[in-house]
Amino acid sequence: MSNTDLTGLLERQKRAFARGAPGYRRRMDALRRLGIALEEHGERLASALDADFGGRSRDETRLLELFPLHDQIRHARLHLRSWMKGERVPGTWFLLPASARYEYQPLGVAGILGAWNYQVQLTLAPLVDALAAGNHVMLKPSEIAPRSAAEIAEMVERTFESDYVCCVTGGPDLAADFSSLSFDHLFFTGSSHIGRKVMRAASENLTPVTLEMGGKSPAIVHRSYPPDIAARRIMAGKLYNGGQTCVAPDYLLLPRGQEEAFEREARRAVSRFYPRLVDNDDYTRILGREHYDWLREGVEKARAGGARVVTLNPGKETCTPENGVFPPTLLFGSDPATVLMQEEIFGPVLPVLSYESLDEALAFINGRPHPLALYYFDRNRGRRQRVLQETRSGGVTFNDCIFHLVQHHLPFGGVGPSGMGNYHGFDGFRTFSHKRAVMHQGRFSPGALLRPPYTRLKRRLTDFLLRIAR
């Protein structure tokens, strides 16, 4: 598809939107139809993802992609009427009797660029928010997972008129052209490297952007926290989707002296989750030979840098690039300068660093770019509050991993290098809306006293206003 074709699709959507933005009934119907389409295409989407990964857990697809989407649609339909109401606010005293309120207005046509690791969820979750806000939408799933991208495109084509919602597929050149379109809002999920290109392209049209990226999300375990619970929850969060999750714990800060206990409990947890790796449909493969080789080389560089490498392979199976299975791996004592401590890992490898005091752990985190998520394991409320106050991250979960992501009443998004803007629930509705100010003036307008000519009386009034304002 050429840039001309993309521009034509966008112009069609803009013309359709100009004929009348979707109201409450049309938005509710669109969300209903999307839910039905997901139900009808669920198994095909799961099969497409399985083929893209060369082995992707169907249960994880159902649990981590399809279920959250259905629940997000349910939540949006339940709350949409109240979200659309807007609110009356107090008028400024010196303009009384003027009334003031705000309302949420659709932006127009939104562009959404999805991500391969959770192709269905990360392409369609922003769509739910954009439709709830009353926009027309163009989608571009990631070409790295082409089968699921094609399945999403077919589902969208069967469900919506193309001048309302459409989906285009193609490679990096098409994605670049897509980013350069004059959308009313552009939503991107992916790496910070690509995010910079998307933002640069959008800036040419002054298109506002939401960037959902990632970064190295840390987990910290306090000395007082039970190591068996910490290991079980951290390893579960790390190994969902074979570690290819933007909010997976990317490295662990562990109290010095607890390394042996954590290794023992992590080994026990992995054996319970995945008694076998290769011969196990629950364990997701690494998508792409290039990334598999990067993970393997990263582990070897960490080993050469002095890290102790612990491979957790309960069945002692052969894991190769050909079968796509990368075993859960712990790296104790990793050099912070190695590649796996500098770049987001996106795989089942967990560097474990030891610390002496909470001060040291927080200083280590704060010396690095703000992450998308932060996980802290501690039952002490005072220390938890301290971690909140002294760190910056997109989101925080205490005593677990990842699940703040599916809290509908909480925003999800990064900060600084891990992203800008947020979505989910009302925050997603607001992201794809313009909060429009509305003022209504009565028959008498005190503004008459604020217009020229500025007589002696008006100057005295200005003096009076200044005295009050001070």
DONUZA-286361 format. One record per residue (C-alpha): residue in three letters; x, y, z. Coordinates in steps of 0.001 Angstrom, whole numbers, padded with zeros to 6 digits, always signed. Each point is the difference from the previous one (the first is absolute). Layout:
<recs>
alaXYZ
...
</recs>
This chain:
<recs>
met+000000+000000+000000
ser+001428+003368-001017
asn+000081+003244+001920
thr-002621+001299-002438
asp-002301-002894+000904
leu+000473+000687+003719
thr-000729+003681-000496
gly-003143-000900-001923
leu-001229-002214+002842
leu+000661+002764+002503
glu-001852+002591-002102
arg-002999-002324-000317
gln-000105-000388+003766
lys+000333+003744+000537
arg-002873+000686-002370
ala-002148-002604+001725
phe+000793+001460+003406
ala-000835+003502-001246
arg-003498-001207-000926
gly-000638-000660+003678
ala+002109-001335+002860
pro-001272-003277+001532
gly-002417+000587+002861
tyr-000792-002192+002978
arg-002047-002603-001887
arg+002500-000450-002815
arg+002896-000281+002446
met-001837-002614+002050
asp-000838-001933-003157
ala+003621+000130-001188
leu+001232-001370+003329
arg-002666-002705-000091
arg+000996-001026-003534
leu+003677-000079+000944
gly-000800-002318+002910
ile-001967-002336-002265
ala+002814+000001-002570
leu+002550-000894+002686
glu-002172-002887+001108
glu-000429-001272-003555
his+003682+000390-000929
gly+001531-000966+003379
glu+001185-003464-000999
arg+001338+001208-003338
leu+001875+002818+001701
ala+001508-002474+002479
ser+001045-002294-002876
ala+001556+002916-001881
leu+001997+001060+003058
asp+001114-003587+000566
ala+001280-000102-003592
asp+001721+003393+000295
phe+001936-001081+003098
gly+000626-003548-001162
gly-001715-001057+003231
arg-002050+002445+002080
ser-002050-001170+002980
arg-003687+000047-000967
asp-000938+000304+003642
glu+002144+003112+000345
thr-001578+001446-003146
arg-003448-000571+001483
leu+000978+001222+003479
leu+002318+002914-000839
glu-001452+001279-003280
leu-003586-001067-000680
phe-001377+000129+003546
pro+001386+003500+000801
leu-001408+001305-003288
his-003467-001402+000635
asp+000092+001393+003534
gln+001215+003385-001262
ile-002920+000145-002461
arg-002426-000926+002785
his+001456+002720+002238
ala-000186+002648-002729
arg-003617-000827-000862
leu-000931+000082+003679
his+001515+003457+000593
leu-000224+001712-003382
arg-003101+002084+000726
ser+001569+001508+003133
trp+003321+000617-001775
met-001757+001948-002758
lys-001948+002262+002365
gly+002731+002483+000796
glu-000471+002101+003102
arg-001101+003433+001118
val+002679+001889+001937
pro-000122+003194+002104
gly+000191+003196-002028
thr+002765+002509+000676
trp-001377+002474+002545
phe+000730+003214-001897
leu-001836-001297-003098
leu-003208-000970+001798
pro-002754-000724-000920
ala+001847-001916-002748
ser-000205-003797+000271
ala+002826-002371-000911
arg+000240-003656-000895
tyr+002133-002366-002032
glu-000882-002774-002392
tyr+001992-002720-001720
gln+000078+000280-003770
pro+001373-002629-002433
leu+003310+000977-001553
gly-000822-001247-003508
val+002025-002766-001650
ala+002462-001902+002205
gly+002896-002137-001229
ile+001093-003020+002064
leu+003282-001864-000466
gly-000041-003376+001806
ala+002813-002171+001363
trp+000907-003592-000811
asn+000460-001452+003483
tyr-003702+000314+000886
gln-001243+000757-003476
val-003725-000344+000696
gln-000049+001786+003347
leu+002352+002826-000918
thr-001736+000733-003304
leu-003613-000297+001118
ala+000108+001378+003578
pro+000732+003536-001272
leu-002741-000570-002586
val-002524-000574+002807
asp+000972+003336+001567
ala-000040+001847-003324
leu-003440-001350-000929
ala-001384+000811+003451
ala+001230+003576-000468
gly-001863+000260-003325
asn+002867-000067-002489
his+000501-001638-003370
val+003090-002223+000035
met+002747-001351-002250
leu+001970-002997+001329
lys+003444-001303-000920
pro+000978-003255+001808
ser+003652-000973+000209
glu+001481-001705-003048
ile+002284-002054+002269
ala-003002-002242+000735
pro-001523-000109-003514
arg-002584-002769+000432
ser-001721+001649+002953
ala+000217+003354-001811
ala-001832-001504-002986
glu-002616-001580+002268
ile-000652+003325+001754
ala-000340+001721-003384
glu-002529-002577-001183
met-001993+000283+003244
val-000124+003795-000223
glu-001000-000076-003666
arg-002910-002330+000778
thr-001140+002061+002984
phe+000226+003671-000965
glu-000469+002288-002972
ser+003444+001034-001234
asp-000780+003709+000393
tyr-000634-000674+003715
val+002653-002571+000960
cys+002566-001489-002354
cys+003156-002058+000389
val+003053+000052-002268
thr+002861-002500-000017
gly+003516+000235-001321
gly+003649+000406+000901
pro+002174+002723+001505
asp-000399+002310-003012
leu-003772-000067+000359
ala+000342+000625+003754
ala+002173+003042-000743
asp-002567+001337-002489
phe-002769-000687+002510
ser+001842+002034+002676
ser+000282+002956-002366
leu-003756+000288-000622
ser-001809+003044+001371
phe-002039-001830+002640
asp-001822+001842+002746
his+001811-002294+002447
leu+002641-002705-000458
phe+000381-002870+002487
phe+003140-002154-000077
thr+001093-003052+001979
gly+003509-001334-000477
ser+003662+000653+000622
ser+001432+003387+000917
his+002209-000176-003121
ile-003045-000168-002286
gly-001945+002340+002285
arg+002461+002791-000724
lys-000545-000465-003751
val-003781+000010+000460
met+000127+003205+002041
arg+002304+001655-002524
ala-002335-000862-002877
ala-003107+001122+001908
ser+001608+003315+000890
glu-000006+001026-003668
asn-003815+000182+000202
leu-000102+001133+003656
thr-001862-003243+000668
pro-000342-000695+003736
val+001417-003397+000970
thr-000323-002589+002712
leu+003132-002130+000257
glu-000160-003257+001951
met+003529-001350+000137
gly+001764-001967+002704
gly+003397+000023+001602
lys+001624-002003+002755
ser-002676-000532+002646
pro+001634-000954+003325
ala-001224-002250+002781
ile+001268+000561+003540
val-000409-002537+002791
his+000366+001212+003582
arg+001884-002205+002430
ser-003132-000599+002057
tyr-002139-001319-002865
pro-000488-003803-000297
pro+002362-001174-002779
asp-002286-002801-001167
ile-002910+002377-000702
ala+002289+002583-001620
ala+001646-002572-002265
arg-003299-001536-001067
arg-001589+003342-000912
ile+003104+001471-001643
met+000669-003086-002129
ala-003645-000196-001076
gly+000088+003651-001105
lys+003340-000493-001699
leu-001003-003103-001964
tyr-003399+000989-001375
asn+000276-000060-003801
gly+003541-001346+000264
gly+001090+003247+001670
gln-001102+002056-003012
thr-002079+002435+002056
cys+000677+003734+000280
val-000858+000060+003728
ala+001843-003212+000916
pro+002550+000450+002802
asp+003185+000686-001937
tyr+002453-000337+002874
leu-000162-000836+003702
leu+001569+001776+002962
leu+000413-002517+002802
pro+001350+000451+003566
arg+003540-001285+000224
gly+000047-003458+001536
gln-003351-001088-001456
glu+001339-001118-003374
glu+000027-003707+000882
ala-003541+000108+001401
phe-001327+001816-003060
glu+001705-002424-002383
arg-001477-002958+001862
glu-003520+001463+000013
ala+000233+001161-003629
arg+001034-003490-001057
arg-002935-001436+001941
ala-002425+002513-001561
val+001154-000682-003567
ser-000271-003769+000564
arg-003563+000515+001182
phe-000968+002321-002888
tyr+001835-001836-002790
pro+001073-003585+000847
arg+001166-000132-003597
leu+000895+002810-002383
val+000279-001415-003511
asp-002824-002496+000307
asn-002377+002478+001623
asp-002639+002118-001721
asp-000109+002319+003012
tyr+003544+001296-000583
thr+000142+002629-002751
arg+002832+000090-002541
ile+002207+002954-000885
leu-001293+001757-003101
gly+002789+000192-002550
arg+003476-001524-000340
glu+001667+003397+000220
his-001364+000717+003475
tyr+000745-003555+001170
asp+003638+000436-001024
trp+000118+003428+001700
leu-001208-001552+003274
arg+002517-002836-000234
glu+002876+002365-000765
gly-001110+002286+002834
val+000152-002867+002486
glu+003482-000962-001182
lys+001202+003597+000296
ala-001380+000138+003537
arg+001806-003237+000814
ala+003233+001405-001408
gly-000555+003100+002126
gly-000068-002060+003190
ala-003685-000906+000382
arg-000974-003393+001383
val-002438-001518-002509
val-002752-002272+001324
thr-002135-001759-002620
leu-003379-001227+001217
asn-000852-002946-002239
pro-001963-002524+002103
gly-000170-002673-002727
lys+003603+000558-001105
glu-001228+000336-003592
thr+001936+001340-002962
cys-000976+003637-000655
thr+001098+001340-003389
pro-000722+002858-002398
glu-001689-002590-002215
asn-002640-000896+002593
gly-000123+003600+001265
val+000099-001036+003656
phe+002228+002157+002197
pro+000238-001372+003543
pro-000658+002217+003047
thr+003395+001366+000994
leu+001227+001824+003113
leu+003126+002159-000149
phe+001445+000594+003456
gly+002481+002855+000366
ser-000444+001484-003462
asp+002232+002897-000885
pro-002325+003042-000412
ala+001963+000927-003121
thr-000895-003187-001911
val-002554+000105-002807
leu-002727-001832+001951
met+000206+002651+002713
gln-000041+002855-002494
glu-002798-001038-002366
glu-003483-001412+000569
ile+000344-003783-000050
phe-003349-001214-001369
gly+000717-003610+000862
pro+000125-002477+002920
val+003343+001293+001341
leu+000070+001666+003423
pro+003150+001781+001238
val+000172-000081+003810
leu+001990+002710+001747
ser+000711+000050+003733
tyr-000384+003058+002232
glu+000908+000841+003580
ser-002637+002625+000833
leu-003210+001392-001430
asp+001861+003280-000537
glu+002403-001814-002324
ala-002809-001720-001907
leu-001933+003234-000543
ala+003144+001856-001060
phe+000677-002706-002603
ile-003499+000347-001458
asn+000075+003783+000054
gly+003311+000020-001844
arg-001719-001505-003035
pro-002788+001102-002370
his-003498-000060+001502
pro-001496-003472-000617
leu-003504-000910-001147
ala-000666-001969+003196
leu+001525-000503+003440
tyr-000627-002938+002337
tyr+000757+000100+003715
phe-000504-002916+002376
asp-000429+001109+003599
arg-002871-000149+002512
asn+001137+003132+001828
arg-002215+002944-000952
gly+002556+002661+000909
arg+002710-001451-002234
arg-002486-000470-002836
gln-000923+003679+000261
arg+003663+000926-000053
val+000537-001949-003225
leu-002965+001839-001539
gln+001353+003385+001001
glu+003622-000570-000979
thr-000394-001670-003408
arg-001612+000799-003349
ser-001640-002591-002231
gly-003027-000397-002234
gly-001800-002209+002537
val+000653-001907+003211
thr-001159-003335+001381
phe+000788-001000+003556
asn+000505-003687+000815
asp-000813-001251-003505
cys+000861+000620-003639
ile-001804+001289-003094
phe-003593+000077+001245
his-000311+003785+000400
leu-000272-000192-003791
val-003558-001385+000162
gln-001438+002381+002589
his-002667+001802-002051
his-000189+002966+002352
leu+003772+000612-000135
pro+001867+001644-002886
phe+002662-002008-001795
gly+002982+001710-001571
gly+003637+000902+000345
val+001918+003051+001120
gly+002980+001587-001713
pro+001888-002607-002083
ser-002624-002685+000714
gly-002773+001977-001669
met-002354+002950+000064
gly-003736+000067+000491
asn-002157-002826+001297
tyr-003083-002038-000730
his-002419-002632+001415
gly-003472+000789+001309
phe-000896+003654+000421
asp+003617+001016-000535
gly-000093-001606-003447
phe-003292+001736-000789
arg+001608+003291+001032
thr+003157-000641-002048
phe-002073-000260-003181
ser-002209+002993+000901
his+000328+003749+000108
lys-001066+001443+003356
arg-001894+002972-001345
ala-000684+003090+002112
val-003517+001448-000254
met-001105+003299+001579
his-003444+001571-000176
gln-000420+003699+000784
gly-003255+001432+001318
arg-001827+003129-001095
phe+002227+002096+002220
ser+003717-000335-000693
pro+002541+001394+002456
gly+002419-000218-002909
ala-001323+003420-001014
leu+001963+001428+002923
leu+003182-001574-001352
arg-000110+001522-003488
pro+001490+003284-001216
pro-000073+002884+000317
tyr+001702-000364+003379
thr-001562+002808+002006
arg+000951+001054+003520
leu-002811-002205+001355
lys+001257-003052-001909
arg+003543+000596+001221
arg-001246+000100+003567
leu-001844-003228-000661
thr+003239-001549-001330
asp+001843+001151+003154
phe-002722-001620+002085
leu+000240-003277-001936
leu+003761-000077+000378
arg-000227+000571+003764
ile-002426-002898+000338
ala+002032-002290-002233
arg+003122+000580+002053
</recs>
